């Protein structure tokens, strides 16, 4: 096998994404999501932590890196996009979007399509006339191990993107915990445009395949062979095909710092992805595992979310009003507070020698502007900090304080899981009809 020729072929196709209008359209949609988040920060705290343009550029750059990683895995897996039922997965994913934005995910749509495919195939054995209808025949003939492998590869790529960018520019927020207290926290929300180099398999005359400029693959390839078999005089030919997708990530950090939370999320998602990939590969050898593997795709993903939320909200919130002083929830990049070395989790005990026990007094002492001296507690130790402020700042010195008792603007979290949300939507639809 000529790995150099294959690498050049993939790189040539991949470089075309820089001028691919579909990639930049998805990047534009990603930018609109960041713009919405920036506007929310402005409404809640008076200013956005980071411009949506900066976040979009970072996400586009990370998406290009992640897409290259996914493309290499897709090429070496040998998954043919025509065999795995993308025409069924995308419409179902869009329908699930109506249930909740977080269900716009191939783990749910791909897993359900896999289950429907297996059940349709079993029903077709009992009632062959069902497969006379082309859509059901196409559904029953899907290559489910390849579809599940694609789901696993996309989520493995997402875990990589979460690990490198998931903690960047987390959005501060106030939310009500299960015990009724209002605590500070962070929304970790990221979106990435993902350019992919996929494969499409088709049968061609052997003479055409031999005449074409092609790369001969090793005997062990593909790892996930499709159902097509070549008749005498034909050969199976794979064509590289550019595809653009989008990935999204969203979690809350309440009892865990954002960086630690994103690392744990990346690690857990990578474990889920590798297990799903192993199940997909085993189902090639043991077809009876196909239904189990297909069910694991949505159920395993949902279990991952349930356990992560349970752990996060069972822990002690980090960003609550301290016994004395005022706590810092977040510091804006490039602000006076950031220049002075203040950090999320610090507690300000005094301003110019005057103890501060509420946010109103703290803001009043900073309102005049000029240099002030702060007594700051961090990790049980106190230190003195000089802080330069300007009068009339929307976010004084770039400091967002933790919520105080009586804070009236907050987010309330409701943990609604996949089947409960789906049942709720079906009940609402039934009432309308």
N, C-alpha and C positions, 0 to 999 in steps of 0.2 A: 504493500500500500504506500502511495506517495502522500505522506502527511503534509508535506510542503505545498503540494498542489491543492489539497483539500483546504488547507488554511488560507491560501490565496483566494480560493473560490468563495469561502465564507466571508473573508474580509472584504472582498470586492462587493458582494451583495450587501454586507452590513454597512459599508461606507455610504451606500446610496441613501441610507436613512437621513443623512444630514440635509438632503435636498428633497426628502419625501414629504409632501404636504400633509399626509395623514398623520405622520409622527408629530408634526408641529401643531396639527389640529388637536390631537390628544394633549399635547403640552399646553395648548391654550385652555383646554377644559380643566387641566390640573391647576393652571394659574387662576382660573375663576374660583376654584375651591379655596385656594389660599387667600384670594381677595375677600371672600366671604368670611373666612376666619379672622382676617385683619380687621374687618369692619366690626365683628363681634367684640374683639379686644378694645377697639376704640369706644364702643358703646359702654362696655363694662368699666374700663379703667381710664379712658380719656386718650389713649394712644395705642398704636400697634407696636409690638415688640420688634417685628421685622417686616420689611416691605414684601409684598406678595411677589414682586419681580425677583428679588433675591432668592426667595424660597423656591420659586419656579425654576430658576437657573440651576440651583443645587439639585432639585429633584430630576431635572432633565439630564444633568451630568451623571447622577447616580443611576438613572434609568438606562442610560447608554451602557454603563458598566454592567449593570444587572442583566440587561438584555443580551449582552455578549456572552455572559456566563450561561444563561438559559439556552442560548442558541447552540453553544458547544454541546450541552447535555442533550438537546433535542436531536442534533445531527448524529451523535454517537448512539442514541437510543434507537434511531431509525423509525420513529413514529411518523406514519403518513397521516397528514391532516384530513385527507378525504375519507379515511377509513374509520375515524373515531367519532363522527357525528356532531361536528361543530354546528351544523345546520339545526340540530335539535337543542344543543346546549345553550347557544346564545339566546334564542327566544324564551327558553325557560328561565335563564338568568335574569332577563328583563322583566318577566312576570314576577319573579321573586323580589325584584327591586321594589315593586308596589307594596310588598309586605313590609320590607325594611331595607334601607340602603346597604346595610352590612351583608345582606344576603345576595348582593350582586357579586357572587363569588363562585368560581368553578367547583369548589369543594361541594357545594350544595347542588348546583345544577348538574354538574358532571356525575355526582354520585346517584342522583335521582334518575338521570337518563340511563345510567348503567343498570339500575334495578329494573326500570321499565323495559329495557332491552332484553334482559334475561327472562322476565315474566312473559314478554311478548313471544319470545322464542319458545318457551315451554307451552304457552297457549297454542302456538302454531303447530306444535306436534300433535296436540289433541284435536284441534280444529284447523286443518290445513287451509280451509277456505279463508281464514282471517288474513293469511299472508298473500292473498290475491290482491289486496289493496296495497299499492306501492309504498305509502308512508310506513305502514306496519311492517312490511317486508324489509324496508331499509332500516327501520329501528331494530328489528330482530337480528340483522346481520352486522351490527356495529362491532368494532374491535374494542371491547371494553377494557382489557388490560392496557392497551395503548392510551385510551382516554384517561384512565386513572393514573398512568405514568405521567401524562401531560399535566394533570392536576398537581401531582407530587412535585414535578419540576418547577412549576410556577410558584408553588408555596415555598419550595426550597430557595428559590430566587428572592421571594419576598422576605424570608428570614435573613438573607444576606443584606438586603436593603434596610431592613429594620436595624440590624446590627451596626451599620455604618452611618445611618442618618436618622433613625427613629427618635433619638433623644434631642435632636437639634431644634431650637426655637420652640419649646413646648409652650402651649397657651395657658396662662394662669386662669383659674376660675374659682368660684365659690360654689360649694355644693352641700346639700343636706345629707348627713350620714343616717344610718339606720336607727341610731339612738336619738335622732332629732336634733343633733348639734349641727351648726353650720361650720364647715372646715374649708380650708384652702386646698387646692389640688392643681393638677395640670392635665390638660388634654393633649395626648400624644396622637396627632393626626397627620398622616403623610400620604401623599399620592405621587405615583411615578408613571410617566409614559414609558412603555416597554417595547422597544423594537426587537422583533424576533426573526431569526432565520429558521424557517420550518422546512419540512419535506413533503412532497406530494409524489406518491407512487403511481405509476401507470404501466400498462402492458404495451410493449412495442415490438415490432419485428426485430429479430436478432441482427439483421443487417443494419437497421437504423441505429441500434444501440452501439454496434461496433464502429460505425462511421462517426458517431457523435463524439465530441471532445468530452471525455468523462474520466472520473477517478475510480479506479478499482478498489473496492472495500475489502477488508479481511474476511476470512471465512466465518468468524464468530458474529459478524454484523449481518442484520440488525439485531439488537437486543430484544426488540418488541416487533417481530415480523407480523405483518398484516395478513388478512385471510386470502388475498389474491395469490393465485398460483399460475405460473406460466405454462401455456400449452406448447406442444412441439413447434419449433420455429419462432417462438416468442421469448422475450426476456423481460424481467421486471426492472424498470428504470426509475430512479429517483431524481426528482428535479428540486432544486433549492428554490424556496418561495418566501418572499418577505412578508411579514405580518406585523401589525402594530396592535398592542394590547395596552391595558392600563391596570395598575395594581394600587390598592389602597390599604391603609393600616390605621386603626383607631382604638385607643385604650385610654384609661384614666389612671393617673398616678396620685394616690391619696396617702397611702401608708408606706410608699416606697419612692425614693428619689427617681426622677425621670430617667436618668442614665441607667440605673440599676434595673428599672422596670423594663426598658426597651431591650436590654441584654437578656433578661429572663424570657421575655416574649420571643426574641429571636431564637434562643436556645430551644424553647418548647416547640416552636413552630418547625424548626429544623428536625427535631425528633419525630414529630408527627409526619412530616414529609418523607423522611427516610423509611419509616414504617409503612406508609402507604405505598411507596415505591417498591418495597420488598413484597408486599401483598400483591401488587399488580404483576410483578414478575412471577411469583409463585402461581398465580391464577392462570398463567400461560401453560404451566405444567400440570396443574390440578384445576380443571375448569369448575369443579364444585366450589372452589373458593371464590369464584367471581362475584357471587351475590354478597358474600361476607365482605369482600374487599370494597365493593360498591357502596354497601351500607356504612362501612367504616369511614368513607370519605366525608359525608356530612355529619355523621354522629360523632366521629373522632374530633372533627373540627369544633363542633358545638360543645363537646365535653371539655376541650381545651379552653374555650372561652369561659364556661361555667366555673371551672376550677380556678382559673386566673382571677375572675371577679370575686369569687368566694374568698380567696386568699387576700386579695387587695383590700376588700371592705371589712374583713374580719380583723385586720391589723389595726393598731392604734394610729389615728391620723397624725401626720407629721406637722401639719401647718394649721395649728389652732392657736387661739389667743393665749400667751404665756401668763404665768401667775403675776408677773410684774413686767413693766415695759410694754413695748409693741413689737410684734414679730414681723419679720420680712418674709413675704411669700415669694417675691421675685424681684429681680433687678433688670432694668432695661439695658441692653447692650449699648455701649457708647455713652452712657449717662454719667452724671457726676458720681452717683453711687457706685457704678462699676469702676470708675477711675479711682475711687477711694478704697476699693477692695471689698466692698460689702457684698454679701452673698445670700442666696436663698437659705433660710433656716436661722439666720442671725437674729438676735434680739437687741433692740435699742433700748437702753435703760434710762439715758438722760441726754438732754440737748443743752449745751452751754451750762452744765451743772444743775439744770432743772429736771427732776424726775418726770418721765412721761408715762402715763398709764392708759392713755386712750389715743386713738388716731386723730381726733379733733385737735387736741393740744399739740400733738406732733406736727400736724400740718400748719397750725397757727404759728408755731415757732420757726418754721421754715418759710413762711409766706413772705417775709420781708426780704429774703434773699441775702447774699453775702456768705461769708465763711462761718460755719458753726462747728463746734466740737461735740462729738458724740461719744458716749460710753456704750460700747457694744459687747455683748456676751456671745461667745461662740464655743461650744463644746465645754461649758462649765468655766471657761476662763474669760476675763474681761480685758478689753484693750481700748485705747483712745484713738479716735479717727477724726481727721479734719475733713469736712465736707463743704464744697463750694456750691451754693445754690443761686438760682436766679428767681426774681420775683415773678409771680403770675404763671408759673409753670403748670401745665395741665396735669402732669404726673410729677409731683415735687421730687426733685433730684433723681427721678427715674425709679422710685421705690414704690412697689406695690405691697401693702401690708396685708397680713392675714386678716380674715374677717373677725369682727368683734361681735360681742353679744348684741343682738337686735338687728344684725345685718338683714335687710329685707330683699336684696337681689341675690338670688342663688339658683343653682341648677339642682333639680331633684332627679335622682337616678332610679330607674325602674328596670329590674332585670327580667326581661321577657325573652324566653328561649324559643328556638326555631318552631317547634310543633305548636306551642301555645300561641305564638304570633300568627302562624298559618291558620290555626283553628279560629282565631279571632277575626281574621280577614274574611274567612269563609262565612262566619256567622253574620258579619256586617253585610256581605254581598247578598246573602239569603234574605236578610231583612229588606234590602233595597228592591229585590225582585218580588 
